[in-house]
Structure formats: structure tokens, C-alpha cells
Amino acid sequence: VVELVELGGGSVQAGESLTLSCVTRGFDFYNNCMGWFRQSPGKKREAVARISESRVPSYEDSVDGRFVISRDNEKKILYLQMNNLKSGDTAKYFCAAKVGYYSDSGCAGLKVEYFDWWGRGTQVTVSS
């Protein structure tokens, strides 16, 4: 059974940091393009960051320079380190996996709707 479980959400003040983890099982984690996404009430789910199977990261402009995505292929865990958090980062954060091989550039450009497996999300609230 494929499972993705997000951990590490919480409430912080603006300027603080938080690290999210996505614990996975049931698929070949090391072979997959992985991503972090977020969704606020009334808004569409949006991409935050993606990382290819060869560990090449890509970021949306809104988080570039503040967030770091990484993966531990041995432990099958995806991470998102979030620094200098802003109130605009408040959202429910999801991790997701894409089935099949994608090049570094292919993974970087993969749209939200093309990811196959999703976790249930973890809430991040940033107070200003």
C-alpha cells in the first residue's frame, strides 16, 4: 500500500523556521520525482518545490531562497526546510510523488495535477 505522511507542521511567528517531513512507504521512493505543494482555503493547490530522483531541486519564485527541499532515499523521507517564514506561507502543505521516470528538467516543470500519490497534508500557520 502506498502511503505518504506529512509531519512537522505547526504555528510559528513570521521570520521563524520550520521543517516538514514526508515519510513514505509502498513504492520505490528513490525512482520518483517528488514535490511539496500547498493550499490555502479558497485557493487552488500550488507547487512549492520539486526534487528529481537525482536530487536536483526546483522552487517556485515565492519560496526560492527561503525554502530547501531534500530527500533521503535510504530512509524514504522527503523534507522541506522553510526559513524566514511569512504570513503568506500559511497553508496546508502536501507531499506528492510522480510515478515513472522524469528527467531533472521534466520533474522541475511537472504540474500539480500530474502527481499521482498524495499525503493528507500538514497545516502551517505563520503569524505576523
Solvent accessible surface area in square Angstrom, and as a share of the most:
residue,aa,sasa,rsa
1,V,166,0.96
2,V,51,0.29
3,E,63,0.28
4,L,11,0.05
5,V,62,0.35
6,E,14,0.06
7,L,91,0.45
8,G,40,0.38
9,G,32,0.31
10,G,28,0.27
11,S,92,0.59
12,V,19,0.11
13,Q,100,0.44
14,A,48,0.37
15,G,46,0.44
16,E,82,0.37
17,S,64,0.41
18,L,33,0.17
19,T,71,0.41
20,L,0,0.00
21,S,24,0.15
22,C,0,0.00
23,V,61,0.35
24,T,8,0.04
25,R,154,0.56
26,G,49,0.47
27,F,20,0.08
28,D,76,0.39
29,F,0,0.00
30,Y,109,0.41
31,N,69,0.35
32,N,9,0.04
33,C,3,0.02
34,M,0,0.00
35,G,0,0.00
36,W,0,0.00
37,F,0,0.00
38,R,17,0.06
39,Q,60,0.27
40,S,29,0.19
41,P,133,0.84
42,G,92,0.88
43,K,140,0.59
44,K,181,0.77
45,R,75,0.27
46,E,82,0.37
47,A,12,0.10
48,V,1,0.00
49,A,0,0.00
50,R,20,0.07
51,I,4,0.02
52,S,1,0.00
53,E,52,0.23
54,S,68,0.44
55,R,128,0.47
56,V,67,0.39
57,P,61,0.38
58,S,23,0.15
59,Y,57,0.22
60,E,59,0.26
61,D,136,0.70
62,S,66,0.43
63,V,0,0.00
64,D,88,0.46
65,G,77,0.74
66,R,29,0.11
67,F,3,0.01
68,V,72,0.42
69,I,6,0.03
70,S,45,0.29
71,R,14,0.05
72,D,40,0.21
73,N,29,0.15
74,E,164,0.73
75,K,135,0.57
76,K,70,0.29
77,I,28,0.14
78,L,0,0.00
79,Y,60,0.23
80,L,0,0.00
81,Q,81,0.36
82,M,0,0.00
83,N,44,0.23
84,N,79,0.41
85,L,1,0.01
86,K,104,0.44
87,S,60,0.39
88,G,63,0.61
89,D,2,0.01
90,T,43,0.25
91,A,2,0.01
92,K,81,0.34
93,Y,0,0.00
94,F,15,0.06
95,C,0,0.00
96,A,0,0.00
97,A,0,0.00
98,K,26,0.11
99,V,69,0.40
100,G,38,0.37
101,Y,157,0.60
102,Y,71,0.27
103,S,50,0.32
104,D,58,0.30
105,S,89,0.57
106,G,27,0.26
107,C,1,0.01
108,A,38,0.30
109,G,56,0.53
110,L,13,0.07
111,K,118,0.50
112,V,29,0.17
113,E,122,0.55
114,Y,117,0.44
115,F,9,0.04
116,D,65,0.33
117,W,76,0.27
118,W,75,0.26
119,G,7,0.07
120,R,219,0.80
121,G,18,0.17
122,T,19,0.11
123,Q,88,0.39
124,V,0,0.00
125,T,47,0.28
126,V,7,0.04
127,S,48,0.31
128,S,123,0.79
